Amino acid sequence: MNVIVIATIGLGLLIDQHWARYGQVLVSAAAWLVLAALWAKSDPRNRPALLACLLFATAGEVFLSLVWGLYEYRLGNIPLFVPPGHVLLFFLGTQIAQRIPEGGEWWIALAAAPLIAAFAWNGRDTLGPLLYALFALCMVLSPSRRLYATMFVLSLAMELYGTWIGNWTWAPQVPWLGLTADNPPLAAGAFYCVLDFLVVSTTARLQPPASVALNPSMDSTQAATCSARSSSR
């Protein structure tokens, strides 16, 4: 499933960009089919996290792109593959996060700080410190730190790829705030961290600890998507 997710995102963005007539339709259908397969393979007690991610991601895309105008997709819409793509990326992040050694999440956060500060200092990306603050807040407030650190890096890789081939473009002048943004901002992953924080918090409130059944391969980072108690240290 990890390989399928990576292929769906990587090849899907390429097809969407270079097969202008039918590419977006094909990629959207593929993304929803992969999400359906992921849903079918998932433990029923872990599915609320996938559904929450889908709902929060859809609402976030509408606000950030269509209302705020922070970035714009190639056709000026929100492609139908984007909401399920967020869920697939979330799933991939949970799989990678368990490979990060204990404490490694803080090294990721510290490594990003100097470059974000440098870009803000020279005026290239003054939105960066604000986004980094959101990332740091998620790290402090939730025990799922390895998940947030993973998504911070993983989503940046996807943002760099997607903007490089032209699927979407970030506004150089941030509406409402009067700040500047790179294409993409180095700390763009903060939005994904907030998304995952909302997913973790929501599913923790909805599911009582006694009902949690986790896949043996999932550690405390992933357990947080099902129960706050099972993920607390």
C-alpha positions as CSV (number, residue, x, y, z in Angstrom):
1,M,0.0,0.0,0.0
2,N,2.9,2.4,0.7
3,V,4.2,1.9,-2.8
4,I,0.8,2.3,-4.3
5,V,0.3,5.6,-2.4
6,I,3.6,7.0,-3.6
7,A,2.9,6.0,-7.2
8,T,-0.6,7.4,-7.1
9,I,0.7,10.8,-5.8
10,G,3.9,11.0,-7.9
11,L,2.5,9.7,-11.2
12,G,-0.9,11.3,-10.6
13,L,0.5,14.8,-10.4
14,L,2.5,14.2,-13.5
15,I,-0.5,12.9,-15.5
16,D,-2.6,15.8,-14.3
17,Q,-0.1,18.3,-15.5
18,H,0.8,16.7,-18.9
19,W,-2.5,15.1,-20.0
20,A,-4.5,18.3,-20.0
21,R,-7.7,16.9,-21.5
22,Y,-8.4,13.8,-19.4
23,G,-5.6,13.6,-17.0
24,Q,-7.3,15.2,-14.0
25,V,-10.4,12.9,-14.4
26,L,-8.2,9.8,-14.6
27,V,-6.1,10.8,-11.6
28,S,-9.2,11.7,-9.5
29,A,-10.7,8.3,-10.3
30,A,-7.5,6.5,-9.4
31,A,-7.1,8.4,-6.1
32,W,-10.6,7.6,-4.9
33,L,-10.1,3.9,-5.9
34,V,-6.9,3.7,-3.9
35,L,-8.6,5.4,-0.9
36,A,-11.4,2.8,-1.2
37,A,-8.9,0.0,-1.1
38,L,-7.2,1.6,1.9
39,W,-10.5,1.9,3.6
40,A,-11.3,-1.8,2.9
41,K,-8.0,-2.9,4.3
42,S,-8.1,-0.8,7.4
43,D,-9.3,-1.9,10.8
44,P,-12.9,-0.6,11.2
45,R,-11.8,1.1,14.4
46,N,-9.1,3.1,12.6
47,R,-11.4,4.3,9.8
48,P,-12.7,7.3,11.7
49,A,-9.2,8.8,11.4
50,L,-9.4,8.4,7.6
51,L,-12.8,9.9,7.4
52,A,-11.9,12.8,9.7
53,C,-8.8,13.5,7.5
54,L,-10.9,13.5,4.4
55,L,-13.4,16.0,5.8
56,F,-10.9,18.3,7.4
57,A,-8.7,18.3,4.3
58,T,-11.7,19.2,2.0
59,A,-12.7,22.1,4.3
60,G,-9.1,23.2,4.5
61,E,-8.6,23.2,0.7
62,V,-11.8,25.2,0.2
63,F,-10.7,27.8,2.7
64,L,-6.9,28.1,1.9
65,S,-7.3,28.0,-1.9
66,L,-10.7,29.4,-2.9
67,V,-11.4,31.7,0.1
68,W,-8.0,32.9,1.3
69,G,-6.3,32.5,-2.1
70,L,-3.0,31.3,-0.6
71,Y,-2.4,29.1,-3.6
72,E,-4.1,28.2,-6.8
73,Y,-4.4,25.0,-8.7
74,R,-3.6,24.8,-12.4
75,L,-7.3,25.0,-13.6
76,G,-8.4,27.4,-10.8
77,N,-10.4,24.6,-9.1
78,I,-9.8,22.1,-6.4
79,P,-9.1,18.8,-8.3
80,L,-11.2,15.9,-7.1
81,F,-8.0,13.9,-6.4
82,V,-6.8,16.4,-3.7
83,P,-9.0,15.4,-0.7
84,P,-8.3,11.6,-1.1
85,G,-4.7,12.5,-1.8
86,H,-4.5,14.1,1.7
87,V,-5.8,10.9,3.3
88,L,-3.2,8.8,1.4
89,L,-0.4,11.1,2.4
90,F,-1.6,11.0,6.0
91,F,-1.6,7.2,5.9
92,L,1.9,7.2,4.4
93,G,3.1,9.6,7.1
94,T,1.8,7.2,9.9
95,Q,3.8,4.4,8.3
96,I,7.0,6.4,8.0
97,A,6.7,8.1,11.5
98,Q,7.2,4.8,13.3
99,R,10.7,4.5,11.8
100,I,11.9,7.8,13.3
101,P,13.9,7.1,16.5
102,E,12.7,8.6,19.8
103,G,13.7,12.2,19.9
104,G,14.4,12.4,16.2
105,E,11.4,14.6,15.6
106,W,13.0,17.5,17.5
107,W,16.1,17.2,15.3
108,I,13.9,17.7,12.3
109,A,12.3,20.7,13.8
110,L,15.6,22.3,14.8
111,A,17.1,21.6,11.3
112,A,14.4,23.5,9.6
113,A,14.5,26.6,11.8
114,P,17.7,28.3,10.5
115,L,16.7,28.1,6.8
116,I,13.2,29.4,7.6
117,A,14.7,32.3,9.6
118,A,17.1,33.1,6.7
119,F,14.3,33.2,4.1
120,A,12.3,35.4,6.3
121,W,15.3,37.7,7.1
122,N,15.9,38.4,3.4
123,G,12.2,38.9,2.6
124,R,11.9,35.8,0.4
125,D,9.4,34.1,2.7
126,T,8.1,36.1,5.6
127,L,5.1,33.7,6.0
128,G,7.6,31.0,7.0
129,P,8.0,31.9,10.7
130,L,4.2,32.0,11.2
131,L,3.9,28.5,9.6
132,Y,6.8,27.3,11.7
133,A,5.1,28.5,14.8
134,L,2.0,26.4,13.9
135,F,4.3,23.4,13.4
136,A,6.0,24.0,16.8
137,L,2.6,24.4,18.5
138,C,1.4,21.0,17.2
139,M,4.7,19.5,18.4
140,V,4.2,20.9,21.9
141,L,0.4,20.2,22.3
142,S,0.3,16.6,21.1
143,P,2.2,13.4,21.8
144,S,2.1,12.5,18.1
145,R,5.2,14.5,17.5
146,R,6.9,12.0,15.2
147,L,3.8,12.0,12.9
148,Y,3.9,15.8,12.7
149,A,7.7,15.9,12.0
150,T,7.3,13.3,9.4
151,M,4.4,15.1,7.7
152,F,6.4,18.4,7.8
153,V,9.1,16.8,5.7
154,L,6.9,14.5,3.6
155,S,4.5,17.3,2.6
156,L,7.3,19.7,1.7
157,A,8.7,17.0,-0.7
158,M,5.2,16.8,-2.3
159,E,4.9,20.6,-2.4
160,L,8.3,21.0,-4.1
161,Y,7.4,18.4,-6.6
162,G,3.9,19.7,-7.3
163,T,4.9,23.3,-7.7
164,W,8.0,22.3,-9.8
165,I,5.9,20.6,-12.4
166,G,3.2,23.3,-12.2
167,N,0.1,21.6,-10.6
168,W,-0.4,24.5,-8.3
169,T,1.3,27.9,-7.4
170,W,1.5,29.7,-4.2
171,A,0.7,33.4,-4.2
172,P,3.9,35.5,-3.8
173,Q,2.0,38.0,-1.7
174,V,-0.1,36.5,1.0
175,P,-3.6,37.9,1.0
176,W,-4.9,39.6,4.1
177,L,-1.5,39.4,5.9
178,G,0.7,41.4,3.7
179,L,3.5,38.8,3.9
180,T,5.6,37.2,1.2
181,A,5.6,33.5,0.4
182,D,8.0,31.3,-1.5
183,N,6.6,28.8,-4.1
184,P,6.2,26.7,-2.0
185,P,6.9,28.1,1.5
186,L,9.6,26.0,3.2
187,A,7.2,25.5,6.2
188,A,4.2,24.7,4.1
189,G,4.1,21.3,5.9
190,A,2.7,23.2,8.9
191,F,-0.8,23.1,7.3
192,Y,-0.5,19.3,7.0
193,C,0.5,19.1,10.7
194,V,-2.5,21.1,11.7
195,L,-4.7,18.8,9.6
196,D,-3.2,15.8,11.4
197,F,-3.5,17.4,14.8
198,L,-7.2,17.9,14.1
199,V,-7.6,14.3,13.0
200,V,-5.7,13.0,16.1
201,S,-7.7,15.2,18.5
202,T,-11.1,14.4,16.9
203,T,-10.7,10.7,16.8
204,A,-9.3,10.6,20.4
205,R,-12.4,12.3,21.6
206,L,-14.8,10.1,19.6
207,Q,-13.3,6.7,20.6
208,P,-13.2,5.5,24.2
209,P,-9.8,3.8,25.1
210,A,-11.5,0.4,25.7
211,S,-12.6,0.2,22.0
212,V,-9.1,0.8,20.5
213,A,-7.6,-2.1,18.5
214,L,-4.3,-1.2,16.9
215,N,-2.3,-2.9,14.2
216,P,0.8,-4.5,15.7
217,S,3.0,-2.5,13.4
218,M,1.6,0.8,14.7
219,D,3.5,2.5,17.6
220,S,2.4,5.3,19.9
221,T,2.5,7.9,17.2
222,Q,-0.2,6.1,15.2
223,A,-2.1,5.1,18.3
224,A,-2.8,8.8,18.9
225,T,-5.1,8.8,15.9
226,C,-7.4,6.4,17.8
227,S,-6.9,7.3,21.4
228,A,-5.2,10.0,23.3
229,R,-4.6,7.7,26.3
230,S,-3.1,5.0,24.2
231,S,-0.6,7.4,22.7
232,S,0.4,9.4,25.7
233,R,3.8,8.9,27.3
